[in-house]
Amino acid sequence: MKYLYALLFLLAPLFSWADYYPINKHIDVKHYSFEISLSDSTNEIIGTTKIRVLFKKSGIQQFRLDLVNQTDKRQGKGMKVESIMMGSEKLTFTHVNDELLLHLPSPTAVDAELVFSIQYHGVPFDGLRIGATKFGDRSFFNENWPNRTRHWLPTIDHPYDKATSEFIVKAPAKYKVVSNGLLLEESYLGNNVKLTHWKQSVPVSSWLFVLGVAEFAVQYVDQFNGKSIETWVYAKNREAGFYDFKEPTKKVLEFYSEYVGPFAYEKLANIQTPSVNGGMETSSAIFYGEDLVNGKRDERTRNIVIHEIAHQWFGNAVTETTWDDAWLSEGFATYFTLLFIESEYGKAEFDKGIQKAKKAVFDMSAKMPNFSIISNRTAEKEVVTTGLTYQKGAWILHMLRNLVGDANFQKGIQLYYAKYFNANANTDEFREEMERASGKDLKPFFKQWLYQPINPIINASWSFDTKQKKLILKLEQVQNSDMLFDLPVEINYYTKGNASPKTIKVQLNKKEQLFSFPSNSAPEKIVLDPNNILLSVVNYVN
């Protein structure tokens, strides 16, 4: 197996990594309008989805959406389509194997924009959680990641397609409804029914659509660049939730706006939910697991808030084109959480976080020895992220920052964000922007860290030549693989009577290398990677 990884490493530049979702580059969904009716007497939802589609190619006679079927295996749960209209014309369609195919009455003209209306109903099998909060109160909350939007909304359920959206929700009047974007209407319709209309005018991928319906307490906390900062928590958690989410949201928005680029969305709401355990970065309206609200404003909740807000830039505004590149979302949000911590709470806190991430990488790598950060991944077939996507992805950015320097790293991040703002990107496109900023060829760096699962392990030993007054350092790469890394290694060595170390830098790119340095006396201690900038285990042999 180790020979296979070495071969894949050599061939990595030849691969065009892509997941196997049926991407259709000839159509572009521009806008979704979701009209949904919810009830306390049944878990069935009644929906009408209007979809505006741009056809980039002439001659298209059908196109595909994702929508989960009702099946016996799901105990009758799933969605049943009643009709599909294009204007006043009723369309034929097929709805099998969770695919909805719309058959057009005539072939499309190039650049035609058509609007389709899909009427459907059903009890969601997944995706939209209908049930009790921790207080036993009925609620409706979605969890779309990574490909569960299809359980309750007809969409292109994949990151590559981004669209604006609106939710027009009819629900029992006791509930408040929160969603993406701006609130346009909240009207009592009579018969204990309230209509709530939210609209987001910024395009996002469908897994970032959000709906929360509960007995909320709502606080308008502050504003950031004229945009509302809000807290939505269960009314029974009002005091604790308002306290927990008041900090550090505005400081985080300010930091990322300055470091990366403009905040894309119309508001930022922090929302309590039973549908996730940690956080979910749904655009402009972030979900947090209900148990995170405890009135303590503890470090875990704080760090999850920072992480999910970082996603508004990475994952949301700039979105990976396919799941192969999920590290562009999770690795980035993890590292940018640490960057905010470094800025706000100090270098010591950053160092603690990056060291914790390193330990996590090697612990997880031992359990998942075949997991590389980038490879073919399809949400329909496999898990698209692991903890390594987060922690090793963050470490790759940490090493990249040290390789190109702080100023070039920030410049590259800003170039990347500006170029792919409200669009999609892949790893090569990110690399190209970092190369523009730094003037360095980064292909070797990206290949060795992202496209194979091995991490370096270094054995270090040394001796002192008393006659020639030389320190002789022996470094060996001993990872269980034929693959060898090309690594810049910083070394501090301490001699008797000198409190400050001498620093040397070497390039380790062979299985075993000897380095010699002039020294007046034998070192008392040698430390490899003293500044913790290399993702490697170091074993000191003597």
C-alpha positions as CSV (number, residue, x, y, z in Angstrom):
1,M,0.0,0.0,0.0
2,K,2.8,2.4,0.8
3,Y,4.1,2.1,-2.8
4,L,0.6,3.1,-4.0
5,Y,0.7,6.3,-2.0
6,A,4.2,7.1,-3.4
7,L,2.8,6.6,-6.9
8,L,-0.2,8.7,-6.3
9,F,2.0,11.5,-4.9
10,L,4.1,11.5,-8.1
11,L,1.0,11.4,-10.3
12,A,-0.9,14.1,-8.3
13,P,-0.4,16.9,-10.8
14,L,-2.0,14.7,-13.5
15,F,-5.2,14.2,-11.6
16,S,-8.2,16.4,-11.9
17,W,-9.8,15.6,-8.6
18,A,-13.6,15.7,-8.7
19,D,-16.5,14.0,-6.9
20,Y,-19.0,12.0,-8.8
21,Y,-22.1,14.2,-8.4
22,P,-23.8,14.7,-11.8
23,I,-22.8,18.3,-12.2
24,N,-24.6,20.1,-15.0
25,K,-22.5,23.1,-16.2
26,H,-25.2,24.0,-18.8
27,I,-27.7,25.2,-16.3
28,D,-27.5,27.7,-13.4
29,V,-30.2,28.1,-10.8
30,K,-30.4,31.8,-10.1
31,H,-33.1,31.9,-7.5
32,Y,-35.2,29.7,-5.2
33,S,-38.4,30.8,-3.6
34,F,-39.6,28.3,-0.9
35,E,-43.2,28.5,0.2
36,I,-43.7,26.1,3.1
37,S,-46.7,25.5,5.4
38,L,-46.1,24.0,8.8
39,S,-48.5,22.7,11.3
40,D,-48.7,21.5,14.9
41,S,-51.2,18.8,14.0
42,T,-49.0,16.9,11.6
43,N,-45.3,16.6,10.6
44,E,-46.3,16.8,7.0
45,I,-45.0,19.9,5.2
46,I,-46.7,21.4,2.2
47,G,-44.4,23.2,-0.2
48,T,-44.3,25.2,-3.4
49,T,-40.8,25.9,-4.7
50,K,-40.3,28.4,-7.5
51,I,-37.0,28.1,-9.3
52,R,-35.5,30.5,-11.8
53,V,-33.1,28.7,-14.1
54,L,-30.6,30.1,-16.6
55,F,-29.9,27.7,-19.5
56,K,-26.4,28.3,-20.8
57,K,-26.8,26.0,-23.8
58,S,-29.5,25.6,-26.5
59,G,-31.3,22.3,-27.0
60,I,-31.7,21.2,-23.4
61,Q,-34.9,19.2,-23.0
62,Q,-34.7,18.1,-19.4
63,F,-32.8,18.9,-16.2
64,R,-32.3,17.3,-12.9
65,L,-33.0,18.3,-9.3
66,D,-32.5,16.5,-6.0
67,L,-35.6,15.6,-4.0
68,V,-36.0,12.5,-1.8
69,N,-38.8,10.1,-2.7
70,Q,-41.4,8.6,-0.4
71,T,-40.4,4.9,0.0
72,D,-41.3,1.9,2.1
73,K,-37.8,1.8,3.4
74,R,-38.3,5.3,4.8
75,Q,-41.7,4.2,6.3
76,G,-43.5,6.4,3.8
77,K,-41.5,9.5,4.7
78,G,-40.1,11.6,1.9
79,M,-41.6,14.0,-0.6
80,K,-44.4,13.5,-3.2
81,V,-44.5,15.9,-6.1
82,E,-48.1,16.9,-7.1
83,S,-47.4,19.1,-10.2
84,I,-44.7,21.1,-11.9
85,M,-45.6,24.3,-13.9
86,M,-43.7,26.5,-16.2
87,G,-45.8,29.6,-16.4
88,S,-49.3,28.3,-17.2
89,E,-48.0,25.1,-18.8
90,K,-48.0,21.9,-16.9
91,L,-44.9,19.8,-17.3
92,T,-44.3,16.1,-17.3
93,F,-41.7,14.9,-14.8
94,T,-40.2,11.7,-13.4
95,H,-39.4,11.3,-9.7
96,V,-37.5,8.2,-8.8
97,N,-34.3,7.3,-6.8
98,D,-34.4,10.7,-5.2
99,E,-34.0,12.4,-8.6
100,L,-36.5,14.8,-10.0
101,L,-36.3,15.2,-13.8
102,L,-38.2,18.0,-15.3
103,H,-39.1,17.5,-19.0
104,L,-39.3,20.7,-21.0
105,P,-42.1,21.2,-23.6
106,S,-39.5,22.3,-26.2
107,P,-35.7,22.6,-26.4
108,T,-34.2,25.6,-24.7
109,A,-32.7,28.6,-26.4
110,V,-29.2,29.7,-25.2
111,D,-29.3,32.1,-22.2
112,A,-33.0,31.5,-21.7
113,E,-34.2,32.1,-18.1
114,L,-37.3,30.1,-17.2
115,V,-39.3,29.8,-13.9
116,F,-40.6,26.5,-12.7
117,S,-43.1,26.0,-9.9
118,I,-43.0,22.6,-8.0
119,Q,-45.9,21.7,-5.7
120,Y,-45.1,18.8,-3.3
121,H,-45.8,17.6,0.2
122,G,-44.5,14.9,2.7
123,V,-43.0,14.1,6.0
124,P,-39.3,14.8,6.0
125,F,-37.2,11.6,6.6
126,D,-34.2,13.8,7.4
127,G,-33.0,17.4,6.7
128,L,-35.8,19.1,8.5
129,R,-36.0,18.1,12.1
130,I,-39.6,18.4,13.5
131,G,-39.7,17.7,17.2
132,A,-39.0,18.9,20.8
133,T,-36.4,21.2,22.0
134,K,-34.5,20.3,25.2
135,F,-37.4,21.9,27.1
136,G,-40.0,19.7,25.4
137,D,-41.4,22.4,23.1
138,R,-42.2,21.7,19.5
139,S,-39.9,23.2,16.9
140,F,-38.8,23.0,13.2
141,F,-35.1,23.2,12.4
142,N,-33.2,22.1,9.4
143,E,-29.8,20.4,9.1
144,N,-28.8,20.3,5.4
145,W,-25.1,19.5,5.5
146,P,-23.7,18.0,3.4
147,N,-26.4,16.7,1.1
148,R,-29.6,16.6,3.2
149,T,-31.4,19.7,1.6
150,R,-33.0,17.2,-0.8
151,H,-35.0,15.7,2.0
152,W,-37.3,18.7,2.2
153,L,-36.4,21.1,-0.6
154,P,-36.1,20.5,-4.4
155,T,-32.6,21.9,-5.2
156,I,-29.3,21.2,-6.8
157,D,-28.0,19.7,-3.6
158,H,-24.3,20.2,-4.2
159,P,-21.8,23.1,-3.4
160,Y,-21.0,23.9,-7.0
161,D,-24.3,25.7,-7.7
162,K,-25.1,29.0,-5.8
163,A,-28.4,30.9,-5.9
164,T,-30.2,33.6,-4.0
165,S,-33.3,32.5,-2.0
166,E,-36.3,33.3,0.0
167,F,-38.5,31.5,2.5
168,I,-42.2,32.3,2.8
169,V,-43.4,30.3,5.8
170,K,-46.9,29.8,7.1
171,A,-46.8,28.4,10.7
172,P,-48.8,28.6,13.9
173,A,-48.9,32.1,15.2
174,K,-47.0,31.4,18.5
175,Y,-43.8,30.7,16.6
176,K,-41.1,33.0,15.4
177,V,-39.4,32.1,12.1
178,V,-35.8,32.8,11.2
179,S,-34.0,32.2,8.0
180,N,-31.3,33.6,5.7
181,G,-31.1,37.3,4.7
182,L,-33.5,40.0,5.6
183,L,-37.0,39.9,7.1
184,L,-39.5,41.3,4.6
185,E,-42.8,40.5,6.2
186,E,-44.4,39.1,9.3
187,S,-48.2,39.1,9.1
188,Y,-51.0,37.4,11.1
189,L,-53.4,35.7,8.6
190,G,-56.1,34.7,11.0
191,N,-57.0,31.2,12.1
192,N,-53.9,31.1,14.3
193,V,-51.6,31.3,11.2
194,K,-48.7,33.7,10.7
195,L,-46.8,34.3,7.5
196,T,-43.1,35.2,7.7
197,H,-41.0,36.1,4.6
198,W,-37.2,36.2,4.6
199,K,-35.1,36.9,1.5
200,Q,-31.4,36.5,0.9
201,S,-30.0,38.5,-2.1
202,V,-26.6,36.9,-1.9
203,P,-26.1,33.6,-3.7
204,V,-25.1,30.5,-1.6
205,S,-25.0,26.8,-2.1
206,S,-28.1,24.9,-1.0
207,W,-26.7,23.3,2.1
208,L,-26.4,26.8,3.6
209,F,-30.2,27.5,3.4
210,V,-31.6,27.8,6.9
211,L,-35.0,27.6,8.6
212,G,-35.7,27.8,12.3
213,V,-39.2,27.8,13.8
214,A,-39.7,27.9,17.5
215,E,-40.8,30.0,20.5
216,F,-37.8,32.3,20.3
217,A,-36.6,35.2,22.3
218,V,-34.9,37.7,20.0
219,Q,-32.3,40.3,20.8
220,Y,-30.9,42.9,18.3
221,V,-27.5,43.1,19.8
222,D,-25.6,45.6,17.7
223,Q,-24.8,46.6,14.2
224,F,-21.8,46.0,12.0
225,N,-21.3,48.2,8.9
226,G,-25.0,48.9,9.0
227,K,-25.9,45.2,9.3
228,S,-27.8,43.7,12.2
229,I,-26.2,41.4,14.8
230,E,-28.9,39.3,16.4
231,T,-29.4,36.5,18.9
232,W,-32.2,34.0,18.6
233,V,-32.6,31.6,21.5
234,Y,-35.4,29.7,23.1
235,A,-37.6,32.0,25.2
236,K,-36.9,29.7,28.2
237,N,-33.1,30.3,27.6
238,R,-33.5,34.1,27.1
239,E,-31.1,35.4,29.8
240,A,-28.4,32.8,29.4
241,G,-28.5,32.9,25.6
242,F,-28.4,36.7,25.3
243,Y,-25.4,36.7,27.6
244,D,-23.5,33.8,25.8
245,F,-23.9,35.3,22.3
246,K,-23.2,38.9,23.0
247,E,-19.5,38.3,22.8
248,P,-17.3,38.1,20.7
249,T,-19.4,38.3,17.5
250,K,-18.8,41.9,16.5
251,K,-15.0,41.7,17.2
252,V,-14.9,38.6,15.0
253,L,-16.7,40.3,12.2
254,E,-14.4,43.3,12.4
255,F,-11.2,41.1,12.4
256,Y,-12.2,39.0,9.4
257,S,-13.4,42.0,7.4
258,E,-10.1,43.7,7.9
259,Y,-7.9,40.6,7.5
260,V,-9.7,38.9,4.6
261,G,-12.3,41.1,2.9
262,P,-15.9,42.3,3.2
263,F,-18.7,40.4,5.0
264,A,-21.0,39.1,2.3
265,Y,-24.4,38.9,4.0
266,E,-27.2,41.1,5.1
267,K,-27.1,40.2,8.8
268,L,-25.5,37.9,11.3
269,A,-27.8,36.0,13.6
270,N,-26.6,33.4,16.3
271,I,-29.4,30.9,16.7
272,Q,-30.0,28.1,19.3
273,T,-31.2,24.8,17.8
274,P,-31.7,21.1,18.6
275,S,-30.7,20.1,15.1
276,V,-26.9,20.3,15.5
277,N,-24.5,19.4,18.3
278,G,-21.8,22.0,17.7
279,G,-22.3,24.7,15.1
280,M,-23.5,24.9,11.5
281,E,-22.4,27.9,9.5
282,T,-25.6,28.5,7.5
283,S,-25.2,31.9,5.8
284,S,-26.2,35.0,7.8
285,A,-28.0,32.8,10.3
286,I,-25.7,30.5,12.2
287,F,-27.0,27.4,14.2
288,Y,-25.6,26.4,17.5
289,G,-26.4,23.2,19.5
290,E,-28.9,24.0,22.2
291,D,-26.7,22.7,25.0
292,L,-24.0,25.2,24.2
293,V,-26.3,27.8,25.7
294,N,-25.4,27.7,29.4
295,G,-25.0,31.3,30.6
296,K,-21.3,30.7,31.2
297,R,-19.9,32.2,28.0
298,D,-17.3,29.4,28.2
299,E,-14.3,28.8,25.9
300,R,-15.9,26.0,23.9
301,T,-18.9,28.1,23.0
302,R,-16.7,31.1,22.3
303,N,-14.5,29.1,19.9
304,I,-17.4,27.6,18.1
305,V,-18.8,31.1,17.5
306,I,-15.5,32.3,16.1
307,H,-15.2,29.2,13.9
308,E,-18.8,29.5,12.5
309,I,-18.3,33.2,11.8
310,A,-15.1,32.4,10.0
311,H,-17.1,30.1,7.7
312,Q,-19.1,33.1,6.5
313,W,-15.9,33.9,4.6
314,F,-14.6,30.4,3.9
315,G,-17.2,27.9,2.9
316,N,-20.0,30.3,2.5
317,A,-18.8,33.4,0.5
318,V,-16.0,31.4,-1.1
319,T,-17.2,27.8,-1.5
320,E,-15.3,24.7,-2.5
321,T,-16.4,23.6,-6.0
322,T,-16.7,19.9,-5.0
323,W,-16.4,18.0,-1.7
324,D,-12.9,16.9,-2.7
325,D,-11.7,20.4,-1.5
326,A,-13.7,20.5,1.7
327,W,-10.6,21.7,3.5
328,L,-11.0,25.1,1.8
329,S,-14.0,25.4,4.2
330,E,-13.1,23.4,7.3
331,G,-9.3,23.8,7.4
332,F,-9.7,27.5,6.8
333,A,-12.3,28.1,9.4
334,T,-10.2,26.1,11.9
335,Y,-7.0,28.1,11.2
336,F,-8.8,31.5,11.1
337,T,-10.3,30.7,14.4
338,L,-6.7,30.5,15.7
339,L,-5.8,33.7,13.9
340,F,-8.6,35.6,15.7
341,I,-7.5,34.0,19.0
342,E,-3.9,35.1,18.4
343,S,-5.1,38.7,17.6
344,E,-7.6,39.0,20.5
345,Y,-6.3,36.8,23.3
346,G,-2.5,36.6,22.6
347,K,0.2,34.4,21.0
348,A,0.3,32.0,24.0
349,E,-3.4,31.1,23.3
350,F,-2.6,30.6,19.6
351,D,0.4,28.4,20.4
352,K,-1.8,26.3,22.7
353,G,-4.4,25.9,20.0
354,I,-1.9,25.0,17.2
355,Q,-0.1,22.5,19.5
356,K,-3.4,20.9,20.4
357,A,-4.2,20.6,16.7
358,K,-0.9,18.9,16.0
359,K,-1.5,16.3,18.6
360,A,-5.0,15.7,17.1
361,V,-3.5,15.2,13.6
362,F,-1.1,12.5,14.7
363,D,-3.7,10.8,17.0
364,M,-6.3,10.8,14.1
365,S,-3.7,9.8,11.5
366,A,-2.9,6.6,13.4
367,K,-6.6,5.7,13.3
368,M,-7.1,6.9,9.7
369,P,-3.8,6.1,8.0
370,N,-5.3,6.3,4.5
371,F,-7.0,9.7,4.7
372,S,-5.5,12.4,2.6
373,I,-6.9,15.9,2.7
374,I,-7.8,16.0,-1.0
375,S,-9.2,13.0,-2.9
376,N,-12.3,11.9,-4.8
377,R,-15.2,12.3,-2.4
378,T,-19.0,12.3,-3.1
379,A,-21.4,13.0,-0.3
380,E,-23.8,10.4,-1.7
381,K,-21.3,7.7,-1.2
382,E,-19.0,8.5,1.7
383,V,-18.0,10.8,4.5
384,V,-16.6,14.0,3.0
385,T,-14.7,15.3,6.0
386,T,-13.0,13.9,9.1
387,G,-11.2,15.6,12.0
388,L,-8.1,15.7,9.8
389,T,-9.9,17.9,7.3
390,Y,-10.2,20.5,10.1
391,Q,-6.9,20.0,12.0
392,K,-4.4,19.0,9.3
393,G,-6.1,21.5,7.0
394,A,-5.4,24.2,9.6
395,W,-1.8,23.1,10.0
396,I,-1.2,23.2,6.2
397,L,-2.2,26.9,6.3
398,H,0.0,27.4,9.4
399,M,3.0,26.0,7.5
400,L,2.1,28.0,4.4
401,R,1.9,31.2,6.4
402,N,5.4,30.6,7.7
403,L,6.7,29.5,4.3
404,V,5.6,32.7,2.5
405,G,5.6,35.1,5.4
406,D,2.8,36.9,7.2
407,A,2.4,39.8,4.8
408,N,2.4,37.5,1.7
409,F,0.0,35.1,3.4
410,Q,-2.5,37.8,4.1
411,K,-2.1,39.3,0.6
412,G,-2.7,35.9,-0.9
413,I,-5.8,35.3,1.2
414,Q,-7.2,38.7,0.2
415,L,-6.5,38.0,-3.5
416,Y,-8.2,34.6,-3.3
417,Y,-11.2,35.9,-1.4
418,A,-11.7,38.9,-3.8
419,K,-11.4,36.7,-6.9
420,Y,-13.9,34.0,-5.8
421,F,-16.2,36.2,-3.7
422,N,-19.7,34.7,-3.8
423,A,-18.4,32.0,-6.2
424,N,-16.6,28.7,-6.1
425,A,-13.0,27.7,-6.0
426,N,-10.7,24.7,-5.9
427,T,-7.3,24.1,-4.3
428,D,-5.3,24.9,-7.4
429,E,-7.1,28.2,-7.7
430,F,-6.2,29.0,-4.1
431,R,-2.6,27.9,-4.7
432,E,-2.4,30.2,-7.8
433,E,-3.4,33.2,-5.7
434,M,-0.9,32.4,-3.0
435,E,1.8,32.1,-5.7
436,R,0.8,35.5,-7.1
437,A,1.2,37.0,-3.6
438,S,4.4,35.3,-2.7
439,G,6.3,34.9,-6.0
440,K,7.0,31.3,-5.0
441,D,6.3,28.0,-6.8
442,L,4.0,26.3,-4.2
443,K,3.2,23.1,-6.2
444,P,5.7,20.9,-4.3
445,F,4.3,22.1,-1.0
446,F,0.7,21.5,-1.9
447,K,1.5,18.1,-3.4
448,Q,3.2,16.7,-0.4
449,W,0.8,17.9,2.3
450,L,-2.6,17.7,0.6
451,Y,-2.6,14.8,-1.9
452,Q,-1.3,11.9,0.3
453,P,-1.9,10.8,3.9
454,I,1.6,10.4,5.2
455,N,3.1,12.8,7.9
456,P,6.8,13.1,8.5
457,I,8.6,11.6,11.4
458,I,12.2,12.8,12.1
459,N,14.8,11.1,14.2
460,A,17.5,13.5,15.3
461,S,20.9,12.7,16.7
462,W,24.1,14.7,17.1
463,S,27.8,14.5,18.0
464,F,30.6,17.0,18.6
465,D,34.0,17.0,16.9
466,T,36.3,18.4,19.5
467,K,39.2,18.8,17.2
468,Q,37.4,20.6,14.4
469,K,35.0,22.3,16.8
470,K,32.0,21.2,14.8
471,L,28.5,20.1,15.7
472,I,27.5,17.2,13.5
473,L,23.7,16.7,13.2
474,K,22.1,13.6,11.8
475,L,18.4,13.8,10.6
476,E,16.5,10.8,9.4
477,Q,13.0,10.6,7.9
478,V,11.5,7.4,9.5
479,Q,7.8,7.6,8.6
480,N,6.4,4.3,7.5
481,S,6.5,5.1,3.8
482,D,8.8,5.2,0.8
483,M,7.7,8.8,0.4
484,L,10.2,11.5,1.4
485,F,9.3,15.0,2.3
486,D,11.1,18.2,1.4
487,L,11.2,20.1,4.7
488,P,12.7,23.3,6.0
489,V,13.8,22.5,9.5
490,E,14.8,25.2,12.1
491,I,17.1,24.1,14.9
492,N,18.1,25.7,18.1
493,Y,21.1,24.5,20.0
494,Y,22.3,25.7,23.4
495,T,25.9,25.7,24.6
496,K,27.2,26.0,28.2
497,G,27.0,29.5,29.6
498,N,24.7,30.8,26.8
499,A,21.1,31.4,27.8
500,S,20.2,32.3,24.3
501,P,20.3,29.5,21.6
502,K,22.0,29.7,18.3
503,T,19.6,29.1,15.4
504,I,20.4,27.2,12.2
505,K,18.1,26.2,9.3
506,V,18.5,23.2,7.0
507,Q,16.6,21.6,4.2
508,L,15.8,18.0,4.9
509,N,14.9,16.2,1.6
510,K,16.6,12.8,1.8
511,K,16.1,9.7,3.9
512,E,19.2,10.5,5.9
513,Q,21.3,13.7,6.0
514,L,24.3,14.9,7.9
515,F,24.8,18.6,8.7
516,S,27.8,20.2,10.4
517,F,28.1,23.6,12.0
518,P,31.0,25.4,13.7
519,S,30.7,25.6,17.4
520,N,33.2,26.5,20.2
521,S,31.8,23.9,22.5
522,A,29.5,20.9,22.6
523,P,25.8,21.7,22.8
524,E,23.9,20.9,26.0
525,K,20.5,20.8,24.3
526,I,19.2,20.7,20.7
527,V,15.6,21.6,19.8
528,L,14.1,21.0,16.3
529,D,11.3,23.2,15.2
530,P,11.4,25.4,18.3
531,N,8.7,27.7,17.0
532,N,6.3,24.9,16.2
533,I,5.8,25.5,12.5
534,L,6.4,22.0,11.1
535,L,3.8,19.3,11.2
536,S,6.2,16.5,12.2
537,V,7.0,14.2,15.1
538,V,10.6,14.6,16.3
539,N,12.4,11.8,18.1
540,Y,15.7,12.7,19.8
541,V,17.9,9.6,19.6
542,N,20.6,11.0,22.0
